[in-house]
Amino acid sequence: MATNKSKIEKKALAFLQKGNYRKAALEYEKLVADSPKDIRAHEKLLDLYLRIGKRVDAINECKTVSEHYLAGGFIPRAIAAWKKCARVDRENPDIYRNLGELYLKQKLVGDALNSFQRCAALLRKADRPEEAASVLSMMEELAPKNPMIKLLLAEHHLQLEQYEEFKTHLDRAIGQLQESGRKHKLLAALENLYKKHSRPELIKPLAELYVNMGQHEEALEFIRDGLGVLPGDRGLRLDAINAHIALGNQDEARRMAHELYEENPSDILIMEQLAYFAESSGNIDEQVSWYERLSVACRDQGQEVKAGRYEKKAKELAPQSEEPAFSFDGGEVDAVFDSLVTEDEPQPLDKNEFSPEELEDGLKEADLYLKYGLEDKAKEKLLELVEIEPENVATRRKLRDIYFRRSEMDAWSIEQLKIAEILNRAGELHDAAATYAAVLEELPDNEQAKEGLAALTPNKEVESEELVLSRTTPHEPEAGDLQMLEVEPGGAEDLLDNDLGELEYDLASGIAGFEGIDATELGDIVKEFKAGVSEKLEEEDFSTHYDLGVAYKEMGLLEEALAEFQIAAKSPEKAKDSYASMAMIFESTGQLKEARAALLKSLDALGEVGGDERAAVLFELGILCENMGELERAKAYYTETNDISPDMRDVAARLEAISALLGSN
């Protein structure tokens, strides 16, 4: 009965005023039992359960509240309900799973992925590894271009000793980071993983990366440790040969290559390596011997084209020889690449004469040069291939990496920018953005990269799958005044730079290994995008600032959105919508005082305008005040709303309920 409901509400209010929350909760339990569709009663009961520590009951109430708002299309209110639970119960993975799903409905992919990552970490902590793997896999589907998720998956499988799955995800992450040229980030990730887990599976990719980045002394030190764990590993020994050659340790490289040849005399790569050493020493007879052996080995293994090249090379060096000159004097190392590139005067290139197969062979040839540290020859071959097929990204990436190893950063950036342009033209916008971002990591002042990012970042096709793994809830100011929320210059950038250290949970307790890494792929892009836009956008261009605010909000970058709405609000035409948008952000993050202040400014911007627009703002103010426990104010806003637009949602029911609670005058 309505009378009983009024009495119960008054009794509950009396208990609340005395601070007796348990008894107040008992009264609201009676209310929801009597009126299960009274969502206000459920919300009050949720708050009380959270206050008195009844977490399981709070979760059940939260589900009821969330489902109600979700059914009505009020997703931010459903999110706000779950955020209340998250602030009290930080160890419940189901809360973060629900939050993530709601964020997806709002198309806030960054927020969703943050919540899912938190969920996965808590599932791991709760010894629910299969569920954690499922959540991480869902994250990968949402952001397939983000290598950090693959690293999280790799570590998850590593901790479960699922080494095959670990290697699969690790290889994919390495490939994505290397393709975009982000080798420093990759190195930091692998080093952190190795420090934490010391698994031999990490030794080989780390050693290869050290060699690839030209850190040969560090590579050798690491390879020695690796060979202690993986004695005789062929890949590590090849990396060691490469490093020794780069450091000028020819004798040691020659010795190691000879050992590998003795273990497998049919190994073509090692025979090529030994032929290279023969060439370097100027020993013609030894060169002929290796070329003839290579010709036989290639033919035996079905590599007829290569066999013919080596046979031709042997005859050119020793035309008088009719019998194979198999005289080996003690084995050298590293590659008979002279058989692949003649010393004849180079002829003008005719692109039409090169088939796709020949281009592929050229790349393999360059790979061989790189494998054995012959960067000059590799560079020569790659430049030739680039001239033949300028749009070939794989060729340019190999050339770019050579420049990087040599610290030729101007040439590296030119090549990197060309790669980004090719990817952009091909519609691979995510990869193009990551490539531009990699340039800015190394050369922050590169204008072309800034412009490239500025052109790409606002594109929603790019935004939708980008990831902010570690962005936290926006800072809640101590004061309720809206003016306290002005974003200081550089504030958003600082937040993005430091956000990993501000995570609300300890990565080491769940999925760890990345404590020293900025896992925010989108953050890198947004930082440079903002820098590029700021140079071109006038503060008086209020419409563009408002549109940027909307874009940032959709991306889940709430601090950036607030900053843009603050600027747009200076325009009389944009003030109402800007403050309303700010209120939505504050409310979705539980900052009710700030949301109310923003709505009041939105109301002021309407001036004397009446109608549904004014009623809608007043209604939202009523809800906020009610949620804040300011019932008299809530009643006043509901009354004014009802006077202007009595059909506004459930204003009549809310006004009746709150009047009964306060007592009718």
N, C-alpha and C positions, 0 to 999 in steps of 0.2 A: 504494500500500500504506500501511497505517496507520503502519508503522515508518518508512517513508521520510518520511511527512508529519510525524511527530514530530521526526525529525532536521532536516528543513528548518526547522520552526518554531523549534527550539532554535538553529540556525545564524543565522536571521533575528534572534532575540532578542539573540544575542551581538553582531551588527552594530549593532543598535539601542543597546545599552548603550555601545558605543564611539563612537556618533554617526556611524557610517558608513551613512547613510540610502540611498545609491545601491545599495550591495551588499545591504542589507536588502530593498530593493524588488525586486532581482533574485530573491531567494529567494521572496518572496511571489508574484512572477510565476509561478514554478514551481508554487507551491501552487494558484493559481487555474487554471492549465493542467491540473493533475492532478485538481483537485476544483472544477469550475466552479460548483457549487452551494453552496460554502462561503462564506456571506455575510460571515462574520467576516474571512476572508482578503481579500475584496474591500474591506471597510471599511479594513483596515490598509493595503492597497495604495493606496487613495484618499488616505489621510492622507500616505503617503510620497510619492506623486506631487506632492501639493500642496507638501510640504516641499522637494522638490528642483526644483520649478518646471516639471514636465512637465504643463502645463495641459491640453493636448489629451487626453493619456492619463487625466488626472484626471477630465475631463468624461465620458469613456467609462465609467470605473469608477463614477462618480456615477450615471449612468443605470442601470447594473446594480443598484446598491444601492437606488436610489429605486424601481425597478420591483419589486424583491423586497418591500420594505416596503409599497408601494402595493397589491400583490396580496394581502398579508395584512391589509390594513386599518389599518396603522400609519402613517398619514399624517404625524404629527409627526416620526417618524424620517426619512421621506423628505425632509421640509422641512429637518431638521437637516443632512442630507447636502449638499443644495444650498447651504445657508448657509455650510458650510465652504468650498465653491468660491467663493462670493461674497466671502468675506473675503480670499481670495488673488487672485482674478481679477475685479476690479471693473469691467472694461471689456467684459465679454462679455454682450451682450444676451440670449443664449439662456438663460443662467442665470436671469435675472430673469423671463423668460417662463415657464420651468418652475416657478419659485417662485410666480408669480402663479396658475398653473393649480392648483397644490397648495393654495394658500390658499383658492381657490374651493371645492375639495372639502371643506375644513374650514369653509366658510361664513364665512370671515374676509374679507369683501368689502373692508374698508379696507386690510388688508395686501396683498390681491391688487392693488388699484388702485395702491398705492404701487409695487409691483414692476413693474406694467405701465408706469407712468409712467417709471420708471428705464429699462426696456427700450426704450421709444419714444425717449427722449433719446439712448441709446447707438446705436440704429439710425440716427437722424439724423446722429449724429457719424460713423458708419461709412459714410455716404452710401448708406443703404438706405431711401430715403424712402417707397417703396410699403409696405414692411413696417411702418414707423413709423405710417403712416396707418391700416393695418389694426389695429394694436394700440390706437391712440387711438380708433378707431371701436368696438372691442370695449369699451373703457372707457366710452364713451358709452352703449352698450347696458346695461352693468351699473349705471350710475348716471345715468339720463336726466334726473333732476331737478337735477343738479349743473352749474351754469353754467361753473365753472372748467374742466371738461373741454372744453366747447365753445370756450372761449377758447384752450385749448391746440391744439385742432383748427384754429381760425381762424388762429392764428399759423403753424402748420405749413403750411397752404395759402398763407399770405402769403409765407413764405420761398421757396416753390416757384413764386411768381408765378401761382398759381391763384386769381385774384381773385373769380371767381363763387362758388367753394366757400368762400373766405374770408368773403365777405359773408354767405353763408347761415348759417354757424356764428356769426359775430359778431352778427348780428341776433337769433339765438335766445338767445345768452348775454345780450345786452342786455335782451331781453324778460323772461327769467327773473329777472334781478337787479332790474329795474324793478318787476316784479309783486310781489316781496316787499318792495319799498321800500328796497333796499340800494344807494342811489345813490352813497354815498361809496365803497363797495367797487368799484362799476362805474367811477366816475371814476378811481380809482387805477389800475385795470387798463388802461383806455383810455389814460391819460396815459403809463403805462409802455410800452405798445405803440407809441405815437406817438414817444416819445423814442428808442426803439430802431430803428424802421423808417422814420419820417417819411413814411408813405404817405398820399397824398391821400384814399384810401378811409376813413381814420380821422378825417379832419377833420370831416365832416358829423355823424357820431354824437357826436363830442366837443362840437361847437358846440351841437347840440340839447340835450345833457345840461347844459352850462353854463347855457343859457337856462332849461331845466326846473328847475334847482336855484336859480334866482334870482341867479346870479353873472353879471350882465349886463355889467359892465365887462370881466371876464375873457373872456366870450363874444365881445364886440366885438373885443377884441384878437386872439383866435384866428380869428374870422371874417375879419378883414382879411388875416391870413396865408393863410387858406384861399382867399380870392378871388384872391390872387396866384397860387395854383396852379390853381384852378378858376374862372377869370374868367367872370362871368355866371351862375354856378350859382344857380338859382332858389331852392332850399331854403336855401342860406346867406344869400341876400338877404332871404328871409322871416324867418329867425332874426334878422338884423340889424335889420329893422323892429321886430320884437317887442322886442328889447333896447333900441332907441332910445326906444320908447314907454314902457317901464318906467323908463327913466332921465330921461324928460321931454324928450327931444330930438325934439319933434314936427315941427319943420321938416325935419330930416334924414330922419325916417321918411316924411314926406309926399313928399319929393323921390324917395326910393327907390321908393316905391309907384307914383308917376307914371311912372317909368322902366319899371317892369315892365308897366304898363298899355299904354304906347306900343308895347312889344315884342309884346304879345298882347292886343288889345282885347276878345277874347272870354273872357278869364280871369275867371271869376266870383268867385273868392276875392279877387283884387286889386280888382275893382270894389266888392266889399263893404267892403274896407279903405278905399277912397276915400270910400265913402258914410259910413263911420264918422267920417272926418275932417270931412266936411261937417256931420254932426250935431254934432260937438264944437265947430265954429266957429259954429254957429247959423245957417248959411246955408240958408234954407228952399228957395230956388230950386235951389240946387246939390243938395240932398238929393233933391228931386223928380226932377231930371235923372238922378241915379244910380239911383234906385229904378226909374224907367221903363226905363233901359238894362238894369238887372238883370232886370226882368220879361221883356224881349224875349230876352235872352241865355239865361235859364233855360228859356224855352219852346222856343227853338231847340235846346237841348241835352236836351230831354225831361224837364226838372224842373218839371212842371206845378204841383205843390203850392207849391213855392217861388215860381214865377212869379206865382201868384195872390196870395201874401202880399205880394210887392213891389208888385204893381199896386194892391192895397188900400191899402198904406201911402202910395203916391204920391197916391192920391185923397183920403186923409184929410188929407194935408198941404196939398194944393192942389185942393180940390173944384171951384173955379171954372175950373180949367184943362181945356180940351177937347183941346188938342193937346199932344203931348209937348214938354216944355221942355228940349230938348237944348242946354243952354248950359254949356259947361265952361270954367272960368276958370283952370285951372292945376293940376288934379289933386291930390287929397289921398290919405292912406293909410288904411288899416286899418278895415275892416269895417262893414257896414251892419246891425249886429245889432239895431238898434232895430226893423227890419222884422220881426224874429222874436219880439221880446218887446214887447208893447204897454204903454203907460203907464196902462192902465185899472186900476181897483181890482181886486186879485186876488180871484178867486172860490174858494170852498172846493173842494178837489180831490175828485173822484169817481174812485176807482181803476178802477171798472168801465168808465169811459168811455175809458180809454187802451188802445189795442191795442199788441201788440209792435212793430208798425211805428212807431207814434207814439213809443214809448219809445226806439226806435233813432234816430229823427229828433232826439229831445231830446238824446241823447248826441252826435250829430253837431253839433248846435247848440252844445253846450258846448265841443266840440273847436274850433269856429271861434272862439269867444270866447277860448279859451286860446291859439290860434294867433296871435292878434293882441294878446295881453297884457291882455285885458279880464277880469281874474280875478274882479272883483266880480259881473259878470253870469254868468260861468261858475259861480261858487259858488252863486248864486241858482238857476240852472237845475238844477244837480246836487242841491242840497238838495230841490228840488221832486221830482226823479226818485227820490231815496232814499225820500221819503215815499210815493211811489207803489209802489215795488218795493224794500223794505228789504234783500232778499237778493241784490240785483244787485252782484256783486263788482266788475265793470268800473266802475260808477258810483262806488262807494265809493273805488276806487283813484284815480280822477281827483280826487275831493274831497280825499282824503288828500294827494295831491301838491301841491295848492294850499296846504294848511296847512303843508306842509314848506317850500315856497318862501318863505312868509311868516314862517317860524321860529315858528309857533304850535304848539309841540311838544306841549302838553297836548291840543289838539284833534287833532293828528296822531296821537298815541298812542291816543286813544280810537277814532279811525276805523280805525287799524291793528289794534287788538285786535278790533274788530267783524268785520273782514275775516278774521282768523284763526279766530274762532268760526264764521263761515259756512263757511269751508273745512273746518274740523273736522267740522261737522255733515254736510257733503257727502261726507265720507270722503277728502278730499284731504289726507292727513295730512302728507305731505312739505312741501307748500306752506304748510300751517298752521304747521308747526314753523319753517320759514324765516321766516315773517312774525313769529312771536313773537321769533325771534332778532334780527330787524332792529330791533324795539322795544328790546331789551336792548343793542344796539350804541349806540343813541342815549341811552337812559335805563336804565343798568345796575341801578337800584334799583326798577324797576317790578315790583311784586309780582304783578300779574295776569299779566304775561308770564312770570314765573318759574313760576307755578303752571301756566300753559298748557303750558310746556315740560316740566315735571315729569310732567304727565299724558300727554304724547305720547312722550317719548324712550324709555321702556322698551318701547314697543310694537314688536314685531319687524317689523311691516310697515313701520314707519318706518326701523328700523335697517338692513334688508337692502339698501337701495339708497343709503344715505348714504355719503359719501366722506371719507376722510382722505387727501388727496393728499400730505401732506408729513410724516407722522408717521414718525420714525426708529425704529430698533431700541431697545428699552428700555436704559437706562443699565446697564452692567455694573460693579458695585462692585469695588473693588480687593480687598477682603477677602472670604473665602469664607463667613464667618459669616452665617447667615440674618438675624440681628438688624440687620446693616448695611443691609438692604433696606427698612427701615421708610420709608414715604413721609412726608416732612415736610409739614406743612400748607401748602397752596398749591403744592406741588411739581408736581402734575399740571397745574394750571392754567398755571403758568409754562412748562411744557414745551409745552403747546398754543399758548401765545401766541408762543413763540419758535421753533417747530419749523421754520419755513421756512428760517431761517438755518442750521439744523443739517443740511441735506441732505448726503448723502455725495457728491454730484456737483454740478458747476457747471451751473446751468440755462443760463447763457449759452453753453455749449458745445453745447447741444442745442436744446431748446425753451425759449426764454427770454422775457423781457419781464415777469416777475412777481416780480422780486427783492424788491420792497417790499410784497408783498401776502400776507396770510394766506390761503392757498388751502384751508384746512381748514374745509369747511362743517360737518362733523359736530363738529369741535372747538368751534365756536361754540355749538352746541346742547348738547353734553355739559357744557361749562363752566357754563352757566346751569342745566342740569338738576341738576348736582351741588350747586349753591348752593341750589336749591329743596329737594332731598331732605335736605340736611344740617340744614335748619331743622326738619324734621318727623320725621326718623328718629333714634330713640334708639340710642346705641351698644350697649345691651344687647339690641337686637333682632337677634340673631345670624343667625337664619334669613334675614331680609331682606337683611342684609349679604352673606350667602353667595349668595343669589339674584342680588343686584346684581353680585357678582363674576363669576358665570357669564354674566350678560348682557354685562358689559363684555368678558369674554374672547371671547365670540362675535362682538362688534363689532370685535375686534382692538385694543381699548384696554387693553393689557396692564398698564401702570402703574396704571391705575385698578382693574383686576381684582385686582392684587396688594394694593393698599391695602384693598380690601373683604375679601379672604381673610384678611389679617392680623388684622382686627377679628373676623371670624367664628371664627378659630382660638382665640380666647379662651374659646369655649364648648366644654366636653367633648364635647357631642353633634356639633359641627361640626368639631372640630379635625382628625380624620383626613382627611376629605374636603377640607377647606380646604388643608392642607399638601400633599396629593396633587395638588390642582389647581395649586398654586403650583409644584410640581415639574415639572408638564407645561409650564407657561409657560417656566420657566428652561431646560428641556431643549430646547424648540422654538427658543429663541434662542441655543443654544450655551453657556449658563451652567451647566456641568455641576457645578461645586462647589456652587453654590447649589441646584441640583436635588437633589444628594445630601443636603445639609443639610435640605432640606424633607422628603425621604422619611424621613430618620431621625426627624424630629419626628412624621411621620405614623405611623411604627412605634411610637414612644413612646406616642402617643395610643391605640393599640390595647391597650396594657397587656399582660395575659397572654393575650389572645384569640389563639387559633390558627386553624387552618383555612386555606381558600383566600385569605381577605383578607390574612392575614399573609404567606403564601407569595407572593402577587402583589407586595407591597411589597418583600420580600426579593429577588425575581427582578429587579425594576427596579433595585434597588441594585446587584446583580451586574452588570447591563449597563452602568450608569453607571461603575462602578469599572473595568470592562474597557475601556471607551472612554477612560478617563482614564489607562490604563496601570498601574493598581494591581491587578495580577493576583492577588496573594495575597488581597487583600480580596474580589475578585470570586469567587475560588474558594470562600472561606468562605461568602459569601452564596448561591452556587449550591448548596453542600453543604446548607446549612440549608433552602433551598427544596426540594431533592430529598427531604430527610428528611420534610418536612411533606406535600408534594404532588408525588410523582414524575411525575405526568402533566401538570404545569404546562408548557405549551408545549414548547420544545425544551431544557429545563433539563438533561436527561441528556446530550444531545449537547454542550452548552456545557461542562458539567462535565468530560466526558471530554477535550474538546479543550484546555481550560485546564490540566488536570492533566498532559496529555502535554507541553504547552509548558513547564510548570514542573518537570516531572520527578516521577514518583510517589514517595511516601514509602514 
